[in-house]
Amino acid sequence: MNKAAQKKLAVFFPGRNYSVDSPLFYYAIRVCEGKGYEILKMDYKETAGNPEEVMSLVRESALRTMKTVSLADYSEFLFISKSIGTIIAGWVEEQLKLSVRHIFLTPLPGTLRLMKPGRCLVIAGDQDYVLKKEQLKAFCDENRIALWQAPEGGHSLNVKGHPEESIRILGEVVRLYDEFA
């Protein structure tokens, strides 16, 4: 295999109100850089409007960004996504017919159909109001998908009123990144 085909690309798909500069992504980027990945960050500007319109605009923006990269130069892809970004990441994988490993952070119900056994790690809070812990756990168990649920963590994986516990959770998430990447 030639050197160009051995390159690795990590792509970051933020949530609607959670940028790639936020802690969950900041540390994921540091871990990936340390493991030799090149980094591509999605930046959605199209977040105002009705949900269907926003989703369409964000999908097209992500696809345009991916097409700026010579994908054939990479032998490995890791997508790290949060919330709405989990749906976008799975959709981009399908559209570009890539073989991707995913870290799905606080996925949405629509993300479930995009998860593949052995190819993803799911990280969510057990107090996430968007996707209930029981539904997510049952799905992951049934489909043999790796899942870690942060005790008392909400949709941002923070524990309301307990910053020390939120930092402990962030540390565990970083450890999981390091294992999976």
N, C-alpha and C positions, 0 to 999 in steps of 0.2 A: 504494500500500500504506500502510495507516495505521501510526502509530508503534508501537502495541501488537504488531502482527503482524511487526515487524522485530526483536523481542527474540530474544536467543540464550541457550540454556541448556546449561551443561556439567554433566554428572552423573557422579559418581565412585563406582565400584563396587570396594571394596577386596577383597583376598584374605582368606583365612581367618585368617592370622596376620600380616597386613600392613595396618595401618589407614590411613585417609585422612590421618592426621597424619604418616605416614612420608615420607621424602624424595621418593620418586617421585611421590607425590600432592601434597605440599606445593608443589613447584615447578610442577607441572602446574596447580594452582589459581592460583598467582601469574601464570602465563602467560595463562591464560583470563581472569582478572580484568582484566589489562592489555589484552585484546582485546575487552572489553565484554560478556563472558558473565556471566550470573547463575549462581550456583553452588548445586548440590544435592549433598549428601554422603550416601551410604548408610551405615548403621551397623547391621551385623548383630550381634544378641546371641545368635542361635541357632546356635552353632557346636559344641555338644557333642552327641554321639549318633552313630548310624550314618550313613554318608554319604548314603543316599537320604533319610532323615528330615531331615537338616541341609539338603540341597539344597531340599527342598520348603518348609521353614520360611523359608529365606533368600529364595527366590523370592517367596513371599507377602509377606514383609516389604518387599522392594524394590518390589513392585507397589503395596502400600499407600502407601509413601512417594511414589511417582510420582503417585498419584491425589490427593495433597494439593496438587498444582500444577495450575494452569489451563493445560494443554498447548496449547490453542488460542491462547494469547497469544504463542506462540513460533513463529518462522519457521525456526529452525535449532537442531538438537540435536547435541551432541558428547558421546559417552559415552567415558570413560576408565576402563579396568577392568584388574584384575590377577588372574591365576590363577583361582580359583573365580568371581571377579567377572566374568570374561570370558564365562562361560556365562550368568550371571545377566543381564548387559547385553544379550546377544543375545536371550535369552528375553523380556526386558521389551520390547525393540523389536518382536518378533513379536506379543506379546500386545496391545500398544497400537497396533499398526499405524502406527508412526512411520517417518519417513525420517531415519535417524541416520548420522552419520559416527562411526567408532570408532577409538580408539587402544587396541589390545589389548596389554597388558603381560604377558609370560610366560604365554601362553594354555595351556589344557589341551587334550588330544586332542579332547574333546567340543566345543570351541569351533570347530573347523575348519568344520563344516557351517554355522555362523552367519556366516562371513566372506563379504563381498561385494566383488567387484572394484571398484576405484575409490572405495570408500566407507570403506576402513580402512587403517590403518597398524599393522603388527605389530612389536613390539619384544621381543626375547628374548635370553637368553644362549646362547652356543653350547655351554655346558657344562650347560645345564638338564637335570636328571635326569627331569623330568616329560614333556617333549615333546622328543624327540631332534632335533638341528639338521638332520639330513639329511631327516627326515620333514617338518619344518616348511618347510624351503627348497623341497623338491620340490612340496609343496602350493601354496605361495605363487607359485612360478614358473609352475606349471601353470594357476593361476587368476588370474594377473596382479595379485597383491596385493603392495603395498609391504611390504618386510621389511628390518629392520636387526637383525643379530645381534651382540651385544656380545662381542668376543673374550675368551675365558676367563671370561665372566660366567655365574653360576649362576642359579638360579630367582629370586633376589632382585636379579639383575643385578650383584651384588658379585663381586669376584675374591678368593677366599679367600687370606688372608695378605698382601694387597696393597691397603691402603686408598687409596693414592694413585691406583692404577689404577681402583678403584671410583669415586672422585670424578671422574676423567676421563670415565668411562662416564656418570655422572650428568649431567655437562656436555653430553655429546653427546645424551643423551636430551632434555634441556631444549631444545637447539637443534632437535631433531626436533619437539617439541611446538610450538614457535614457528612452524615451517614449516607444520605440518599444521592447526593451529587457525586 
